[in-house]
Amino acid sequence: MSRRILIVDDEPLNLDLLSQELADLGHVTENAASGADALKKMRGFDPELIFLDY
């Protein structure tokens, strides 16, 4: 079952790696490099799961 997943991380390599792994598993991903960017993307993308770093 495909899920919509938002990945929030300020490290581009982490975004790329996790996004690619999840896409390979059949999930749809959006990436955000900041909290502000994540809030904007959440409105249009409506993710079912969010991965965050801290």
N, C-alpha and C positions, 0 to 999 in steps of 0.2 A: 504494500500500500504506500503510495507516494504521499509525502508530507511537505508542507510549506515551512521552510526553516530559515530564520534570520540569524546571521552570524555577525556578532559585534566584537571587533578586535582592532586595536591600533597598529598591529603588526601585519603588514601586507602578506608576508609569507604564511602566517597562520590562517589568514582569510582564504588564501588560495588553496592551501592544503586541505583544510576542512571542507571547503566548498566542493572541491574536486572529489574527495572521498564520498561525500553525501550524494553528489550528482551520480557517481558511479553506482550507487545503491538505489538510484531511481527517484531521489528526492529533488524538489525544486528549492533552490537557495537564493537568497539575497544577501549581500555583504554590506556592512556599515563600518566605517572607521572611527566613528565617535558616537556618543550618546545622542547628540542633536541629529545626526544623520540617521540613526536608528529610529528615532521618533518619527521622522518624516517618512521613512520607508515602511514603518508599521501601518501607517494609515492606508496606504495603497496596496500593500502586499498581504496584510492580514495573516501573519504567521501563526502556525499551530505550535511552534517550538522556537525558543530563542536561546542561542548559545552566547554567553557573555564572558569576557575576561574581567579581571578587576585589578 
